[in-house]
């Protein structure tokens, strides 16, 4: 396994732990009556398990293989994107309650689409709006999950 795969899986494991800790600060509820923390908790658990599987696979490969020359790249190869995603997650957790679900989701998706996936501005703004409204409809209307209303009151 390449070094940047290991580093990436460790970063994702950290994000998973942070997501689970953040989700635990909200009411989790149950599968039949979900709270606002249930979905982030489930995603954090799934991300954590997948990250651990990557690390276990790496450990098995290291034990089975002879010593080899480490590959280049590492964090520097994709460090800017990792920093952008981590900043977006921190901003999302800090802004969700005061700004509300729709505005915060729109801003974070727009930021990620523009600076991580390198979309043009009009595409980033358009898709961020579609994703924010779509997520709101799914969670609020269909699943009836109470979402932070923020300044819009929606």
Buried (B, 14 or more C-beta within 10 A) or exposed (E): BBBBBBBBBBBBBEBBBBBBEBBEEBBBBEEEEBBBBBBBBBBBBEBBEBBBEBBEEBEEEEEEEEEEEEEEEBBEBBEEBBEBBBBBBEBBBEBBEEBBBBBBBBBBBBBBBBBBEEBEEEEBBBBBBEBBEEBBEEBBEEEEBBBBBBEEEE
